[in-house]
Amino acid sequence: MMIGCSGFVSINLRELIDMKSIMIIADGIGGRPTDLDGKTCLQVAETPEIDDLLARRGTGGLMDPIDNGVRPGSDTAHLSLFGYDPYACYTGRGVFEAAGIGMDLTENDVCFRTNFATIDSSGNIADRRAGRISEGQDELEEALAGLKSEKFPEVEVRFKRSTEHRGALCLRGPELGGNVSPTDPHELDIPIPESSGQDKESEKTASVLNEVTRQAREILGDHPLNKRREEEGKLPANAILSRGSAKYPEIQSVEKKYEVTSSVIAAGALYIGVARVAGMEFKPVEGATGTVDSNILNKAKKAVSELENGKDMVFVHFKGADNASHDHDPEAKVKYIEKVDDTIGWLKKNLDWEGTHLSFAGDHSTPIQYGDHVADPVPAIIAGPNVRRDELKSFDEFSCMGGGLGRFSGNLLPMTLSYSNKLPKFGA
């Protein structure tokens, strides 16, 4: 920037345009006064670093992840936060789980979330998670590599295990539909139900899924690993249950939509998957577990490294507060929020605040007493050099009611990019 002979400020446009953005989502951070003696966990937690960031550099508000009165899922909430309309592009969770564990997908795929499960001698579901199996899954995945459809040989069948009992099943081929019923009934002591389709293409998908489910039982039932598990008194992983059928969504990548390069730093397959489908490059981090013990400082360090190495935007996901909420554990949630605050403190010292904008929010509220997602709005802030600071001094569900961002719905990423002068103009 320099002063011209006319006395007006002459701006270097390159300096104006070349700014960076980081969006941090603390999953399930919002709560209710029923959390802890009339206060939310966020009110109880000591968050001096977040409060200082808001007071010195930012503006806050309340955000409905999708819309007022809409109870969000994690997948639909993140689509909305990224600036997509989940009502138009959401096809189901299976595709995000598959993408999140590294499966290559195309528009010809129908994907499912799966569980290794235990079927008893009567043919009924005894355990939906096979005792939360924690070893030997690679052997089971290898055994299921031969799954195929005899009725529709043109359909390719792929299975990949994830963590513990979790996995993903993908069917690839022509004329497959995603409107099929699950083979996971979320119940015990009943047989695995047959899948059915709601239209002609989905009927074909359901037929293949039923074939594959029966094959998997035959393969896994005779597998040496399961024989050993039974001898050791453990539940065998002798079946797979499938749910969350989804076709690949038709969405424009973040790069094309916003004309930016981007990375995702997360541990959970769902969040990695949503971001990868949106075109973000996944960057793994040592010590990232997706639980309250996750090394989230390493995530922050990786985010700064990505920005320094040329990425325009980085999305960072912290999961632990949501885990504690689902477990009805307010003390663990408070402790984790304070851990997040420490990490924000590190970012305050290590981000280039002359050229970076940071947004911070939850993807939904998960109150301790209820233990699941609710439609309540979450507090949100955006901080950086171009932000018009408001009068807020603390970050919580009540304070942010009076913030400069007001109450808004989704679109946190494009709002952040706008402050960094990265948002394409709509219209002439």
Secondary structure as UniProt FT lines:
FT   STRAND          2..3
FT   TURN            5..6
FT   STRAND          9..10
FT   HELIX           13..17
FT   STRAND          20..26
FT   TURN            27..28
FT   STRAND          29..30
FT   TURN            33..35
FT   TURN            37..38
FT   HELIX           41..44
FT   HELIX           48..57
FT   STRAND          58..64
FT   TURN            68..69
FT   HELIX           74..81
FT   TURN            82..83
FT   HELIX           86..89
FT   HELIX           94..100
FT   TURN            101..102
FT   TURN            107..108
FT   STRAND          109..119
FT   TURN            121..122
FT   STRAND          125..127
FT   TURN            128..132
FT   HELIX           137..143
FT   HELIX           144..146
FT   TURN            153..154
FT   STRAND          156..161
FT   TURN            164..165
FT   STRAND          166..172
FT   TURN            174..175
FT   HELIX           200..221
FT   HELIX           224..231
FT   TURN            232..233
FT   STRAND          239..247
FT   HELIX           254..258
FT   STRAND          262..265
FT   HELIX           269..277
FT   TURN            278..279
FT   STRAND          281..282
FT   TURN            286..287
FT   TURN            292..293
FT   HELIX           296..308
FT   TURN            309..310
FT   STRAND          313..318
FT   HELIX           320..326
FT   TURN            327..328
FT   HELIX           330..350
FT   TURN            353..354
FT   STRAND          356..361
FT   TURN            368..370
FT   STRAND          378..383
FT   TURN            385..386
FT   TURN            397..398
FT   HELIX           399..402
FT   TURN            404..405
FT   STRAND          406..409
FT   HELIX           412..419
FT   TURN            420..421
//
